[in-house]
């Protein structure tokens, strides 16, 4: 019996959540990202509304370039805890239709609804029910792809955005993929696409028509991967326990800085944001990583694996600061820093302690802070260290949670 896999992808998620909070923004070119500062901003676009995309604006674009393309746009600073809360609500809806939900980023997930068909109908019916629930309960829209495997469902969900629904019947995967550009294949970036174009391969169907051995001889194991995907072959299961691969934030400073106190405070603020998102997703990070970019764009990464997974800034920040402090060099300005939690575990996986531990007190305090921010907004409470004028950093460049 063929599986029924859904890929649910929220439409312009950050921008849509902002429009939900501020209905007056609907229908306007809304850009979520760093302050463009009249075209001199240094961060990136997190996402943008479909109206802004008509001007050529897109995610991960330098904010200065977005400004040149769309100076009339409305620019909004990202509010990651708010987006994480909206994501959690959407994921709860998906769990009403299947226990097999694999969240791969803040705004997308796979569902295996094979066992849900008797209760909710075929894949297309389930997809419509999910879309209607998200619209009615959350006032947001999602695009859904329905197929017999994850790869084809993922491609399908992206073809008719926004608010799309594309169903690929079992056995018609190769036919569905054939006219699409090779860039739709997982693992085909700009360099691989150029190599394929050099040998006359621009459409997925052209790859599927080739002998498997030719591709293996030409591209090694990657050639076999291309051949299988081009024919719509993907037997990976939907794995609920995997979820996010990592959760992180990074920020580009308005001016390159040598101020060690500013680096310290910015990293502390980023640690708070990462910890909040970990808790919002009921996850703890076993590995803490930092990203450190100097003014000349020299970039360094460091990581530390913990003996006990963490979800509070009291546990995360000291590890991150120790790594950053070793990279600071006198006379060398810093352009960007970031912090990430990976090797994630469910918060329910931790062993219960017999006696009250200091980290449990930290976690209760963090839970209280989470409750305050949910009720009154993220500016309602912060650390005293970050209250001094000019000391609270501005998040210019959010990083999406990285999918598997």
N, C-alpha and C positions, 0 to 999 in steps of 0.2 A: 504494500500500500504506500503510495507516494506521500511524503510529508507535506504539510502546509505550513509555510514559514512566512511571517509578516515582518517587514521592516517599517517601523514607524519613525518618521523624521519630522520634527516640528519645523514650522515655516518661519524663517527669520526670527528665531526664538527670542533672543534678547530684545530685539526691536519690538516684537509683538507683545512681550511682557510690559515694556515701557508704554506702548500704545494702550494696553489694557488699563494701566495706572493713570494715563493722561489721554483720554479719548480725543482731545483737541489735536493730537499729533497724527491721527489716522489720515491716510491719504497724502501725507507730506513726506518729502525725502528725509528720513530720520537715519542718523548715523550714530551708532553706539561705539565709543572709543575714546581716545585721549582728546584733550583740548587742542584744536587745530592751530590756535594762536595766530589767526590770520594767514595761514599757510606756512607758518614757521614751527608748528608743533613737531614733536619727535617720536610720537608713539605710533600705534597702528589702529586700524579699524577692527573692532571685534565682530560686528555684523552690521547690517543695514537693512532698511525696509526695501521692498521691491520697487518703490518709487525712486529711491536713491540709486538702485542698480541700473536704472534706465540712463543714468549719467555716466556709467562706467565704474561706479564705486563697487568694491567687493571686499570680503573679509580678508584680513591679513595684509591689506594694502597700507602703505605709509599714509598717515593721517594728512601729511602735507600734500600728497598727491590727490587724496580725496577732496581736499579743500579746493585745489585748482580745478578739479572736474565739477564740483558741486558747491560753490561758495554760498549758495542760498540754502543749503541743507541745514537741518536742525541737529546740532551735535550734543550728545548726552553722554555723561560719564557712566561707565559700567557699574552696576550694582550686583555683584556676584552672589551675595547671600540671598538677595531677592530672587534671582534666577534659579538658585539651587532649591529654594522653597517651592517655586512653581514646578520645577522638574520633579520633585518628590511627589507632588500631587498628581502629575501626569503618570508617573510610574505606578502609583497606587491604582489608577484606572486600568492600566494594562494588566496588572495582577488579578483584576476581577475576571479576566478572560482566559488566563492561563497561568499555571505555576512556573512555566518555563519562559522566563523573561530575562534576557541578557542585555543589561544597559551598557552601551558602548561609549556614550558620552553624555553630557548634561542634557542633550536634546534629541537623542535617538536611542532606539532599542530594537532588538530582534525578539520575536515571540514564536514559539512553536505551538501552534493551535491544533495540531493533528488530533489530539485527544479531546478537544473542545468542540469539534464539529457537530457531534450528536446533540449537544446542548445549545449551541449558538448558531449553527448553520455552516455553510461552506466558507472558504477563506474570504471571498468577497463580502459576504454578509457580515462576518466578524469585523472586517476592516471598516465597513460602514458604521457598524455599531460603535466601534472605538472612536472613529472620527466624530460621530454625533455626541458621544459622551464628553470628549475633550472640548468640543465647541460649547455644549450646554453648561458643563460644570466649570470649565476654566476660561471660557471666552477666548480660546486660542484655536488655531487651525493646525492640522498635521497632514502630511502627505504619506501615503502608505503604498508599499509594493507587496504583492502577494505572489509567491512562487513556491517551488518545491525545494529550494535551498537558499542559503543566506546570500550568496553572491548575487544571484539573479534578482532576489527580492530587493537588495540594496540598490542595484542599478534601476529597477523599476520605480522605486519610490522617488527618484530624482528627476524623472522624465516629464512630469506634468505639474510641477510646482507653480504656484502654491495651491494647497487644498486639493491635491491630486490623488487619484486612485488608479493604479495600473496592475492588472492581473495577468500573469503569464501561466498558461495552462501547462501541466506536466507533459513532457515530451516535445514541447515547442520552444525550449530554451535557446537552442542554436538558431532557430529561425528568428526569434525575438532579438538576439544579440547581433546577428549578421550585419545589419546596416549601420551599426553604431561605430563611432571612431575608436581606434585601439586605445585611446587614452582612458576609456571607460573600464579597462581591465585593471584589476588591483595589481599594483606593483609596476605599472607603466607610467613613469614620469616623463619629463621632457627629454632626457637623454635616450631612454629606451624607445620612446616614440620616434625620435629622429633616426635611430638605428633601423627601426622597422620601416620607416618611410624610405630610407636609402635602398631597401631591397623590395620596394613596391608594395608594402603592407600598410594600408591606412584604415581599413575597415576590419572589424572583428571577424566577419565571415571569410575574409581572405586568409586569416591565420587558421581558422577551423578547417579550411580546404587543404592545408598542407599536410604532408606526412609528419607524424610525430617525431620520427628519427631525424628529419632535417632540422627541426627546431632544437632538438636536444644537442645535435652536433654543433649548431650555431651558437646557442645560448646556454648550454649546460642544463642544470636542473631548472633554471628559470624558463628554459624553452618548454619543458614538460608542463610546468605550471601555466604558461601562456596557452598551450594547446588545450589543456583541460578546461580552463576558464572560458576559452573561446567557444567551447561546445556546451557551456553551461553546466559543467561538472563541479560539484562542491559538496562533499559529504560531511562537513564539519557540523557538529551538533550545536544547538543553542545551549549555552552553558551559563546558567544563572549565577553560579558562584564566582564567575570571573569579574563581571561588572567593569568598573574603571580599571585601566592600567595605571594611571596616575592622576593626581589632582594637584594643580599648581597655579601659581600667579607669578608674574614678573612685571617690572616697571622700568621704563626708560626715564631717566632724570631730565628735567627741563633744561638743565645745563650740566655738562660733565662736572663731576665733583670729586674733590679730595677730602671732603669733610667726613671724618670717621664717625662722628656722632650722627650725622645725617644717614650714613650707611647703616649704622646700628638701628636707628629708629625706623628706617624704611624696612629693614629686614624683619624687625619685630612686628610691624604692621602687616607685612605680607604673611608672616607666620600665623597671625591671628586670623587672616582671611582663609588660609589653607585649612587651619584647624576647624573653623566654622563649617567649611564645605565638607570636610571629612565627617563631622558629626551629623550634618544634614543628610549625608548619604549612608549613615550608620556604618561607617568604615573607620579603620585605624591603619596607619602607615607603618610598616616595618622598616622601610628605607627612606631616609631623608636625603634629598639632593639639592644642590645649589647651582645656579648659573651666574657667571660673573663676566661682564664684558667691559673692557677698557675703552678709552676714547678712540684708539686706533682700530677698534673692532676686534682686537684679540679677545678670544672668548675661551673661558675655562669652565669646566664642570667638575664637581666633586660630590661624592656620596658617602653616606655612613649607614650601615645596617644596624638596627637597634636590637637589643636582646628581648625587649617587650614592645609591641606595636603601640603607636602613640596617636592621640587625637586632640591634644591640648597644646597651646603655644608654650606652656611651661615645659613641656617635654620636647617640643620640636625646635623652638628658637635657640636654646644653648648649643645644640648640635650644629645647626645651620651657621650660627655666628662664629663658632670655632673654625669652621671651614672657610668662611669668608675672610676672617681676620688674617688667616695665613696667606691670603692672596693679595691683601692690600700692600701696595708699594709706595714709599714716599716719593712724591713728585709725579705720580702716575694717576691721572683722573679716571673716574669710573663713569661709564655711560649707562649701564643697565645691571640690575641684579634680579634674581628670581629664586623661588624656593618651591620644591615639589615633594609630595609624598607619594611613594610607590610601594610595590610589593604589599598590596592592600589586603586586609583581613576584615571579615565581618566583626562588628563590635560584640556580637554574641559569642564569638569564638574564644574570647579571653577566659582564662581560668579565674574563678572567684577566689578572693582572698578571705582568710578566716578573720583577720582583724582589719580595722580601717587603716588604709595606707594613705600617705601624703598625696599620691596621684589621684586617689578617689576623691579627696577634698577638692583638688584642682578641677576634676571632672564635674563635680556638683556645682562649683562656682561657674564653670563654663556653661553648664546647662541653664543656670539662672540668667547668665548674660544672653544666651541664645533666646530665651523666653522674652527678655526685655526688647531685644532687637526685632523679634517677630511682631511684638505688639506696637512698638513705638518707632521703629526704623533704626538703621545702622548708626546714625549719629547720636542716638539717645545715650549711649554709654561707650566709654573708651578708657584706655589706660592713662593714668596721670602723666606718664612719660611723654605721651603724644599730644598733650593738651597745649603745650607752650606754643605761642604764635609762630607760625612758619615751620613748625617741627612736624606737623602731621603730613605725611607724604601724599601725593596724588597718584593713583593707579593709572598709568598711561597705557599699558599693554597687557591685557589679560590673556592668559593662555588657556585654551579649552582643555578640558580633560581629554587625555590622549586615548583613543580607542585601541582595542586589541588588534 
